[in-house]
Structures are given as C-alpha cells and as structure tokens.
Amino acid sequence: MKKVKEYLNTSILTKIVIALAVLLTLVALFLVITHSAPVSDQKTVASSDTCKTVVVVASGDTLSGLLSKQGLTHNQINEIAAVLKKNGVSGLRANRDKIEFLRETDSAPVNKIVVIPSPWRQVELTCDDAGAWKCNTINVERDTRAVYKSGVILDGDSFYLAGQRAGIPAAILADVYDLLAFEMDFERDVRAGQKFSVLYEENFSSGAKVDNGHVLAVSFDALRGNVKMYRFKKSDGSIGYYDEKGNGAIKSLKRTPINNAKVTSSFTTRRKHPVLGFTRAHKGVDFRAATGTPIPAAGAGRVVKRGYNSGHGNFVRIRHNGSFETLYAHMSKFAKGVNVGTAVKQGQIIGYAGSTGLSTGPHLHYEIIKDGKHVNPLTVKLPAINNLDTKNKEKFLEYRRALDDGIDYLAEHHNMFIVL
Ligand SMILES: [Zn+2]
C-alpha cells in the first residue's frame, strides 16, 4: 500500500527502477523461452554426481503406483505416503503436480524425492543412512506485481471475446466474470462501446512469470452505471470485494429465501421419502410455508428453467453466476413476468408456495447447486456480503484512492506494473 503511494507521489527514481525491472523480466523471459526443453512426461537428467528423473503426474496416476515404478518397496511407499500426508500432500493432481526422483547413480536406489504440489511449494523427502525418510518443506519466494488491462466491447462481441482481445488471461477473465455476475447480466447488459478494465496480480519467481494471482480491481461501464469493485483486506485479515464507497460488492445468496421460515426437513444424502416410502436422498431443504406465501429469489440471477415435473411440481431454477444455481419447488403458481430468461434481483418474488408434485403439504423445497452438484443450503460456503466498520472503511477509502491513482498511471503507461 505504502509503496503505491510513495511511488505515485514521488519519484523518477522509482520509475527508473520499475523500467529496469521490466527490462530484466523481458531478458529473463527471453532466456527461459530460448533455453526451455520440450515438455515430456518423464525425463531423466544425469549429472556427474546424481541422477534425476522428473515425472509429471498424469490422469490415473497414484502415488503408490509412481513410487513402485521407481523401485521403492511396499514398506517404503507406506512410510513416504504417511510423511507426505503429515506435510499436507495427500493426493496428486494430474497434469499439475511433479515428482522428482534422485539417485546417486543410474542403478542406485532412490534416496531423495521432491514433490512439487504447486509452483510455490516443494516437499523434499530424503532417505537417511538408517533408511528413514525425513521431510523438508520449501516455500518458493514470489514477487507479485499488479498489472492493468483494459478493453472495449465491439459490435456483436461478448465480454469474454473482448477480454481475450484485451490480453486478459482466461483464468482472470473467469474471476472477473464471477465477480460481475452478482451485479449484471452478461447476456443482456453488454453493449458495443462499453469499456472495462481489470487490475490483477502476476506472480514472479527469479524474474520469470509463474502464474497469475488475484483480481485486485474491476471496472465495467454497465447499463445502470459504472460498476467498480476492489479487493481489500480488513484489519482482521479477511478479504472481500467492495464497491467505490466500501459496501460489500458481492451479493451473496440467501440460505433461507423466505425470512424466518422454519426448516421442516433438512438436506441429506439418505432419507425415507414421505410419499414414496423408500429411502432416497433429499437434495434440498424444506421450509414451512402456507400456500400462497411469496417466494423471493435467493440472489440476483437469471431464470434458466420454469416448469413442472412429477417430483418438484411447479419449480423455478435460477443461475446466479458461474458456480451457483438455486431451485424452488412445489409452487402453487409462478410470479407474473418470471419466465425462462428473465433476469431477477435478489429478493424479487418468483412464485408462491404450494404443494404441487411429490409433497405432503404446503412448503418450499429449496436447493442450491454448486458447480453442478447439490450442496446443503444451510452449510455451503457462500460468497459473503462484507460490510466495513468505520475504521476499515476509512482504510479502504484511502487504499482505494491510491489504487485508483495507480490505475490512472498504468492506463497511460502500458507494460508497467506496480508493487503493492
Ligand atoms: Zn424437499
């Protein structure tokens, strides 16, 4: 934070340092590009004293399978798995994790294993003379830079296409999309001429870019005005996104769409169905509600289904963002004007409670679907609405002004970055 301000308030010297850093990065990148070998699943590099085999975890690989292939015994594999688990490595991720096996010579047994579960962490296992495996975790130092990209929607464009054209990485675009999806409807609110920008982190190690970090600030000229969001860490360490004024920018879902409604049946993977008689999962939560009780949308989104099936009766399904959908069942009727494709606000009435479908009496059956899977609405971790107290708000506003100054500077000076 301070660094931004100092940087902004001063100083030609800092700018020179940053320009030099950019230059060094380009040189480093050039070196990396010209010297990197073609990628292969497994490569063995022999040097004078040790022999190293690097394995990139492929889909279907298991730790024991990979260790066994390297000649480790059943007992050794169990011991290694236990040591790794103790150090936070319990599973392998295909196409992401790497394991290095080191030997004294080509034919010697493996005496050192390096598991690389992220570019920022290495877990080293070394076999001592007595045959026991010792563990050492190394955190790779990273330097994080904030970079800025901006673009404009063209005729017939989608936000995604315009974002790609602006050079925003796909993963960052996905994050931006998720953030803005609580505020706007990307299918209906996007028009030619709208401008957008994003400030996000790039992580470097030894001068080379490794990956992207967080979205720090977003701006979008939406139909209802400019939407801005800033990532901010409160004094208690919790992180959230806030609008220009410091109000929580993420509009979360409501766990109980009808205020004060009593839960009459909870989420479970097995229960005896009251009508069918046999045991089956209850993929939602039931709330007591008299016939005709208005049902509000749990969050802003778009209606993706409105119809009838024998189980749910009259139901509405709403998509809220890239991850979350909600479903409301057993309605006596739908609200006027709520159709497939309708954009709804949080709290907007979408229908009325009833007992249609497989139901023993009037109630609201409510489901939250996260990434295509049913989750317990009462316990699922939801994006929280963060509101700032006076002290944090003051801090936020100061931070936001400095960040805005940084953004203004970067908008004029492409290929530069700031360090926060
Ligand atoms: Zn139910």
Boltz pocket constraint, residues with backbone or C-beta under 6 A from the ligand:
constraints:
  - pocket:
      binder: B
      contacts: [[A, 265], [A, 282], [A, 284], [A, 285], [A, 286], [A, 364], [A, 365], [A, 366]]
      max_distance: 6.0
